[in-house]
């Protein structure tokens, strides 16, 4: 049993763990939005399962607005990534790509919040 455990530990450290870490580098930017994605999924499930009907009217409004804002941030990131491409945020000056990305996020978030 000890040999099996030692083999599994060695296999994990030498083969599986490096391949997982290599895959995580490709999804590095998605980690920033992991909390937003989880909150958006939780809010959508709360709305679909009619959990929000048990809440007072003010909390229902807050729940729906939180969902609209979280979904708009995720949507703005995805659209900016598709249409504008990768942006280097560490530059000292605002380049046209950075400005376009910020304007796009602002427009999408305001549109979702007002019209959603």
C-alpha positions as a printed NumPy array, in Angstrom:
array([[  0.   ,   0.   ,   0.   ],
       [  2.883,   2.357,   0.754],
       [  4.358,   1.742,  -2.686],
       [  1.039,   2.609,  -4.312],
       [  0.77 ,   5.79 ,  -2.247],
       [  4.367,   6.749,  -3.097],
       [  3.739,   6.073,  -6.788],
       [  0.541,   8.175,  -6.762],
       [  2.328,  11.06 ,  -5.004],
       [  5.185,  10.901,  -7.482],
       [  2.777,  10.721, -10.407],
       [  0.879,  13.748,  -9.047],
       [  4.003,  15.863,  -8.601],
       [  5.796,  14.882, -11.797],
       [  2.989,  14.531, -14.354],
       [ -0.424,  15.788, -13.299],
       [  0.462,  18.909, -11.319],
       [  2.707,  20.494, -14.005],
       [  0.118,  19.873, -16.709],
       [ -2.59 ,  21.47 , -14.557],
       [ -0.401,  24.476, -13.861],
       [  0.358,  24.842, -17.563],
       [ -3.359,  24.86 , -18.268],
       [ -3.987,  27.416, -15.506],
       [ -1.59 ,  29.878, -17.153],
       [ -3.82 ,  29.897, -20.213],
       [ -6.843,  30.732, -18.071],
       [ -4.972,  33.293, -15.959],
       [ -7.174,  36.244, -16.866],
       [-10.35 ,  34.326, -16.093],
       [ -9.223,  33.975, -12.46 ],
       [ -9.843,  37.695, -12.023],
       [-13.514,  37.233, -12.797],
       [-14.07 ,  33.992, -10.915],
       [-15.946,  35.721,  -8.087],
       [-18.1  ,  37.657, -10.558],
       [-18.94 ,  34.48 , -12.438],
       [-19.846,  32.619,  -9.239],
       [-21.994,  35.498,  -8.012],
       [-23.743,  35.791, -11.378],
       [-24.496,  32.061, -11.407],
       [-25.775,  32.188,  -7.806],
       [-28.   ,  35.186,  -8.548],
       [-29.405,  33.612, -11.719],
       [-30.142,  30.385,  -9.83 ],
       [-31.826,  32.349,  -7.022],
       [-34.034,  34.085,  -9.572],
       [-34.836,  30.905, -11.528],
       [-35.637,  28.89 ,  -8.397],
       [-38.049,  31.628,  -7.24 ],
       [-36.008,  32.215,  -4.092],
       [-36.251,  35.936,  -4.68 ],
       [-40.03 ,  35.824,  -4.28 ],
       [-39.571,  35.181,  -0.546],
       [-37.506,  38.361,  -0.163],
       [-38.906,  41.856,   0.44 ],
       [-39.304,  44.13 ,  -2.57 ],
       [-36.171,  46.177,  -1.892],
       [-33.974,  43.097,  -1.648],
       [-35.468,  41.715,  -4.853],
       [-34.469,  44.924,  -6.627],
       [-30.945,  44.76 ,  -5.179],
       [-30.601,  41.121,  -6.215],
       [-31.654,  41.841,  -9.793],
       [-29.376,  44.905, -10.036],
       [-26.43 ,  42.917,  -8.643],
       [-27.052,  40.281, -11.293],
       [-27.211,  42.876, -14.048],
       [-23.937,  44.455, -12.966],
       [-22.069,  41.165, -12.554],
       [-23.234,  39.856, -15.902],
       [-22.363,  43.151, -17.6  ],
       [-18.802,  43.075, -16.216],
       [-18.323,  39.532, -17.533],
       [-19.915,  40.407, -20.873],
       [-17.824,  43.583, -21.188],
       [-14.639,  41.639, -20.525],
       [-15.509,  38.991, -23.12 ],
       [-16.526,  41.501, -25.802],
       [-13.452,  43.64 , -25.168],
       [-11.25 ,  40.592, -25.389],
       [-12.839,  39.536, -28.695],
       [-12.999,  42.902, -30.462],
       [-10.068,  44.84 , -29.028],
       [ -7.722,  42.061, -28.014],
       [ -5.255,  41.836, -25.169],
       [ -4.399,  45.133, -23.483],
       [ -1.19 ,  45.873, -21.598],
       [ -2.475,  47.606, -18.458],
       [  1.032,  48.336, -17.162],
       [  1.763,  51.059, -19.726],
       [  2.417,  54.555, -18.375],
       [  0.162,  56.345, -20.891],
       [ -3.346,  55.598, -22.029],
       [ -3.141,  53.979, -25.438],
       [ -6.135,  53.828, -27.79 ],
       [ -6.63 ,  50.155, -26.85 ],
       [ -6.863,  50.994, -23.149],
       [ -9.266,  53.878, -23.789],
       [-11.443,  51.763, -26.071],
       [-11.573,  48.963, -23.507],
       [-12.544,  51.363, -20.691],
       [-15.203,  53.083, -22.801],
       [-16.585,  49.726, -23.898],
       [-16.833,  48.528, -20.291],
       [-18.477,  51.771, -19.215],
       [-21.033,  51.694, -22.004],
       [-21.899,  48.027, -21.485],
       [-22.214,  48.312, -17.707],
       [-24.384,  51.451, -17.901],
       [-26.533,  49.895, -20.632],
       [-27.134,  46.734, -18.625],
       [-27.848,  48.703, -15.44 ],
       [-30.306,  51.12 , -17.052],
       [-31.948,  48.962, -19.672],
       [-31.703,  45.495, -18.165]])
